């Protein structure tokens, strides 16, 4: 159901834009072919390691997390970019090379859409620690993966998080992610904020994390040059959002300031100071200071 006054897209409108949106592509993948790919080799790898494998139209994700993993989810400092991958290469050839350096958290091979046996020549790998990522760069850059074929292994940098506005307010994160994935490759995570005041599933905007910076750039450029439609509504105000940091358990023990949202109008500091805040570590009291605050995604949302 479309809300009255929403910025919706006519079904029959031709939204094609002739603007040249050519971008620099990742390092070109060698077109060399090995023996015919066999899923049995990947099955043997999964049986040996116990890792899960999730396959979508644009990505093969090995791990994330690995079996019996109990640590914190690694940050971008533990990620490496793997380029110049032969287009028919799969996990059964890449994993044995990179697992010699350290424990793989997740390996994502980026695939040509709807071509399950053809990758785009690059992948992204998270180790469990930044030190392992550094060792992989030092030891595996220019590694000869096949005769005359040398991998490019380097640090993966750059913001991969976008703000997107004018989304359907009755859609949840999983619905939005599934629909976005049909528009853009590499959608990794969608974050929304519920609108409890208007009893809607979200506030009309979302934050979208992509697998890497290049895919986020491509998505932003596509939205700028060609209007994109999501559940019958134009995506608007697509822009960069600040990268979001997830604190570790040790960092959480040092946090003394909380962001309080959805406060009732007229709530003053005195009333809030009398609130009894509880968490899993037990009861506590908090002092409150109200001031204009930037939204955690990097876009101003006014006073909380």
Secondary structure, DSSP 8 states (H G I E B T S, - for coil): ---TT--B--TT-------------SS-------S---HHHHHHHHHHH---EEE-SSEEEEESS-TT--S----GGGEEEEES--TT--HHHHHHHHTTTS-EEEEEEEE-TT-TT-EEEEEEEEESSHHHHHHHHHHHTT-EEETTEE-EEEE--S--EEEEES--TT--HHHHHHHHHTTSTTEEEEEE--BTTTTBSS-SEEEEEESSHHHHHHHHHHHHHS--EETTEE-EEEEE--------HHHHTT-------S--TT--HHHHHT-EEEETTEEEE------EEE-TTSSEEEE-
